[in-house]
């Protein structure tokens, strides 16, 4: 992208009042700029939940992981984020009023493909919803603050005709998670509420 195109996109993103739309646009722009330099990014964590729940849960930041083993050179990340007008907070950035975090290598226990979201500034890859749901459920075990986002993610999963419940159950039953009963209970509770 040219500097002029980046500046136009940045101004548009800053003028976007809807926080979910702003995060999606910024995710597209950041993903595109890193992809141009050979690094594929994936939106993970609360940011993925935010996108899947269409803003029902707002994380307040955008969390990215990289898909390749090769680390993103710090100087390269700094150069890209500074082109966006970002303010450095170490490895975290404040860009267009949104915090952007780079968390390292993507760790994924699923073989499902990442979901794709098309934005005005490029394609965004998002952690599969099955894994996002299971992660939210395990976080809710140790922090009551995570329970609402787990329930919102479950509600989004129940509305998603392509959600793979077999894979979600498999992930939930893995020794790394061990939350299959919690997944089934929450699914039953929220299915009954519908």
Secondary structure, DSSP 8 states (H G I E B T S, - for coil): --HHHHHHHHHHHHH---HHHHHHHHHHHHHHHHHHTT--EEEEHHHHHHHHTTTSS--SEEEEEESSSS---HHHHHHHHHHTT-EEETTEEEETTEEEEEEEE---S--S--EEEEETTEEEEE--HHHHHHHHHHHHHH-GGGHHHHHHHHHHHHH-TT--HHHHHHHHHSTTT--HHHHHHHHHHHHHH-
